[in-house]
Amino acid sequence: MDVSDLQVGMYVCRLDRPWEETPFPLQGLALTSMESIQALRAYCERVYIDARRLVTDPATQASVITRSQVSTQRFTASTRYASAVSMDTELPHAQEALDNATAMLDRIFEDVTSGRELSAEHVERAVRPLVASVLRNADAFFWVEGLRGHDSYSYRHAISCSALAAAFGRHMGFAEETIISMAAGGLLMDVGKARLPRELLEHPGALSLQEMETVRAHVLEGIAILADSRIVDPDVLDIVRHHHERYDGSGYPARLMGSHIPLPGRMLGIVDSYDAMVSPRPYRAAVSRHTALRRIYAERDRLFQDELVEQFQVCMGVYPTGSLVELSTGEIAVVMAQNQARRLRPRVVLLSTPQKQRVNDFQVIDLMHHEASGAINIVRSLAPGDCPIDTSDLFVAA
């Protein structure tokens, strides 16, 4: 829409220039007065309007937040989330949410690969129960998600990134609807790969330059798929378009730098890289979750924004839920839940004896209760290939 046609009560969701070049907030701009319209006209010629978010009573809306105010508030929680239920209570609901998301994702991939329109309803039905579970108790969802069977990488990666995006947004204190948008973006950010040759995506070795360019085209393919659908959420579009951009300008497709990459894209770039590292691929083995966090931390203010890396580290914990670890007793365990007061002392499930023999009765211990003399500590993290113990039946045991 041309800025000359703007009216009070409209909601601007996108500009013809980066938001960072204006004094307006990243989240969008409610046109609450003629003054806000005049201010917008000073910076833009054309803008995009979100027709679903019209301001019905501009007089009751808050005043416009400036860019400087947003920058100071960005890492300050506006909503404080706490685990509303215990992990044991949430586990069956988390399993149900995971099963539902998997079923909906199957429909989404089937529609896209068959040339049909991507269903916004299927995305909504996949994401809302998942986000609700993560908001109630994030550890429960990551526990059941980490123990499921070896689905295809595309399915596992989509659901994992959706849940990680929800957990990251929860940690940052975003509003629930914003978290849902981020989770939807995480679910869909690689949807364009459904239009690429399967043998290319599963290629076991290094790709040629031409093959790499074909794979990178999944970003534009994803944008095209969303353009043909009814999904117009700006946060989802930002994630699909920008999750491969990098803070130093080395990413693609537009080689954007720094704050020119929209905030959702910056956040999901971290999520995408983390989950890719902890997932086995045809051309390399997975690394431990702890190692993946260390590698991301090493790239702060190069590939990823420093402040966001710091926040992601706090969100995930030193040893994220689902991590395989070796204890000072010699036993192998898997991290079941975080202890917010003692990040190095999570709740774990013992998988083996000190001699590395699998146990049949899985014992849950809280390392918080082993801080005195004879304390049990985590001595190292393990990649999935470092431990020949099957964890597929842990959910039943827990």
N, C-alpha and C positions, 0 to 999 in steps of 0.2 A: 504494500500500500504506500502511495506517495504521502509524505508527511503533511502535505497541505490538506489531505482528506481526513486527518485524524480527528477524533472527537473525544470529549471527556467521557470516561467510563470504559474505554478500551484498555486492553492489557497487551503491552508490547513484549514479545518473547524473543525477538531477534532483530539485530540491526544490520545495516549495510557496511559495517566496520566492526572491528573487535570491541567488545564492551570495555576493555582496559583503556581504550583511547578516549573514553567518555567518563563523566563523573557519576554515571548511573550504576546500579547494583548488578552483579552477575546474574542474579536470579530472575531478572525481568523488571518491568516498569509498569506500574498501574498509573494510568493517566487520570489523576484525581482533580486536575484543575487546568485552566488554560495556561497557567504559568508552566506546568510540567510539559505541556505540548510545545510551548515556545522554546523551552530549554532543549527539547529533543530536536526541534527544527534547526537549532544552531549547530548541531553535530551531524545530522543525517539527512539524506534525501528520500530514502525508502526504508521501510521497516516491515516486520512481519507481526501480525496480530494473532493472538490465541483466542479464538471465538468462544472457547469453553470457559474462559476465566474473565468474563466481562465484570467490571466493577458495578454492582447493582446500586450501591449507595455511596458515591465518592466521598460525601461529607463525613462518613464514618471511618474512612480509610486512614491509615497512618501516613505521616508525611514521607516524602521521598527520601530514601537513604542514600547518601553520597558514597562514592568509591572509597574515600578515606575511611568512612565509618565501616564499610564492609571489610576492608583490609584488617582493621583492628578486631573485628568480630568473627572473622572467618574460622579461627581455631578456638573460639569460645563456645561452649555448648549452649544452645538455646533450649534444648530439651534434655533432661537428665533421665537416662534409662537405667533401670536396675532389673535384675532377674526377677520376674514376677512369680515364677514357680520354680520348684526344685528341678534339677536335671532329671531325676528319676520320674517325676510327674510328666515332664515334657517329652521324654523319649518316644512314647508311642505316637504322640502328635507330630513330632519331628519326622518319624518314619513315614507317617501318612502324608505329610507335606512333600517329602522327597519322592515317594511313589507317584503322587499327583503331578509333581513337576516333571518327572520322567515321562509320564503318559502324555502330558500336554506338549512336551518338547518333541515327542515322537510325531504328534499330529502336525506341529509346526514344520519340522523337517520334511515330512511327507508332502505337505502343501507346497513348500518351496521347490523341492526337487521335481514335483509334478507340474510345475508352472502355474499353480493356483496362487491366489492372493494370500499373503500372510495374514492370519487371523489375529486381530487385536484382542478378540475375546479369549483366544487360547493363551495369549501372552498374559493377560490379566489373571486368568484362572491358574496359571502356573505360578505367578509371582506372589500374589497376595497371601496365600497360605504359607509360603516359604518365608516371606518377610515377617508375618505374624509369629511364626515359630522362633525365628532368630531374635525378634524383639523380646519374646518371653524368656528365652534362655538360649543364647548363642551356642554354648558348649554342646547342648543336646543335638542340635542340627548337625554341627560339624562332626560329632561323634558318629552318628548313623551314616552321614555322607561319606566319611572316611573309611567305613567298614563294608561298603557295598561291593558287589562283584566288579570285575574289570569290564565296564562298559566301553564302547568306542570312545576315543579321545574327545571327539566333538561333543558327545553327550555329556561326558563327565566334566569337561572343561566349561561348558556353558552353564551347567547347574552350579558347579563350584564357584565360578566367577560371580554368578548371581547372588549366591549366599555370602561370599566374601564382600561384595559391594554393599549388601545390606548390613553386614557387621561393621564395615568401615563407616558407613553413614550413621549407624547407631552410635558408634564410638564418638563421632564428630558432633553428635547432638542434633542432627538434621531432623526436620519435621518428617512424620511418617510418610506422607505422600511423596516427598523428595526421595526418601529411601526406596520407596516402591519404584520410582522412576529409575534410580540407579540400578536396582536389581533387574529391572526389565532391560536396561542397557547392557548389563553383564550377560544376560541370557542371550541377547541378540547380536552382540558385537561381532561375532564371527559367522553370522548367518549367511553372508555372501559366499562362504566356502562351500555351501551346498550346491553352488553352480560351477564349481571347479572340478576338474578330473580327479576322481578318487585316488587313482594310482599316483598322482602327483602329491597329494596330501599325505600319502602313506609311503612316500619314497624313502628308502632306508639309508641313503647316503647324501652327500652334499649335492645341492641343486646348482644347475648352471645359471648364469645371469638371466637368461631368458625365462627359465623356469621360476626363478625367484620373482621376477617381475609379474609373472602370471599369478603366483601365490599372493603377492601384494595387491593384486587387483581385487581381492575379496572385499577390501574396504569400499571401493566404488560400487561393487556388485551389491553389497549390503545396503548402501544408501539407495540404490535403485530399487531394491526389494521393498524398503520402507516407503519410498515415494509412491509405489503402487498400492500400498496398504493404507489403512486409516490411522496409522501410528504417526502422530505429529508432535509428540512430546519433545520439546527442545533438548532436554537432558539426555533422552535416549538417542536422539540424532547426533548430539555432540559426542556421545560415547562411541557410537558406531563409526563416526567419521574421524575421531581424533585419538583413539586408544593406542595407536602405533606412533603418534608423534612423541618426540622426546624433548626434554627440557633444554638441551643444548642445540636443538635444531637438526639433529641427526636422524630424526624419524621420517615417517611418510604418512600420507601422500603429499602433504603441503610443506613439509620441513619447517613447521612453525616452531617458535622458540618461546620459552618462559611463559609469562602470563598471557601470551597470545593463544596458547592452548587453553580452551575452556576448562574450568575446574573439574567437571565430571570426567573429561578426557584424561586429565592429569592423574586423577585418582584411579581410574580403571586401567591406565597404563601400568601402574604398580601392581594392581590386582592380577591383570593378565600375565605379567612377567613372572610373578610369584607362583601362580598356579601352573604355568607352563614348566617351570623348573622342577616342581615337586611331582610332576606327572611323567610316567615313562613314555618315550616316543620311539618310533622305529629306528631312529638314528642315534639315540643316546639313552642312557639310564636316567632315572629320576634321582634327584638329590634330596637330602633330608630337608624338612621344613626349616630347621634352624639354620642350615647352610644357605638356603634360599634367602632368608631374611638378611643374613650377613652379606650376601652378594648384592642385594638391593641397597643395603646401607652403604656399601662401598661406592655405589654410583650416585649418591645424593649430590644434588646440584650439578650433576652432569646429565645423566639420563633422566633423573627424577628430581622433583623439587624437594629440597632438604626438609622443610617443615612437614610436608606430607609423608615423607619417609619416616620421620620421627613419630608421627601420629599412627602410622600403620604398624610400626614396631610395637608401640604400646597396645594397640588394638589386638594384635595377634598373641602377644606374650613372648617370652624368650623361647619357650618350647610350645608351639601352638598345639591346640587340641588335635589329637590324631598322630602326634609325633611318636616315632619309635625311639626309645632311649635305653641306655645301659646305666644301671645303678651302681653305686659304690660296693654293693653286695655281690656284684657279678650278674645279677638277674637282668633279664630283658623285660621292659615294660612299655606300655603305650599310654600317652597322656590322655586322660579322660576329661579333665576339667581344670580350669585355671583357678589359682588362688590370687585374688587381686592384691592382697596385702603382701604376699611373698611370691613374686613372679618366678623365682627359681625353684619353688617348692609346690608344684601342682599336685593334683589328685591323679593317681596312675593305676593301671591294671597290670598285675604281674603276669607275664606270659611264659616265663621259664624259671627253672631252678638256677642257682649260681653256676652250675655246670653247663648251662645253655640247653637243658632238656626241657621240652614243652611240658607244661603242667595241664592237667585236665580240669581242675577247679580254679578258675580265675579269681584271684584275690584282689580286691580294691583297697589300696592304702593311700592315705593322705600324708604327703611328705611334710606338711605343716606340723604334724604330730610327732615328727622325728627330728627335732632340732636340738635336743639335748645331747648328752654324751652318747656315743654310738649312733649318731645321726646317719640317716640314709640320704645320700645325695645323688643327683644326676651327674655322671662323669663325662658322657658324650652323647650326641645325637646319632641316629642311625638312618641311613637311606634304606628304602624298602628292600633293595637287593642285598643289604648287609645282614639281614635276619631271615633265615629260612623257616619262619613260623607263620602259619596261616592264621589270619585274623578274621576270616569271614564269619565265624560263629560267635564272635565276641558280643554282638548285640543281644543275642539270645541269652548269653551268660550274664550280661550286665543287668 
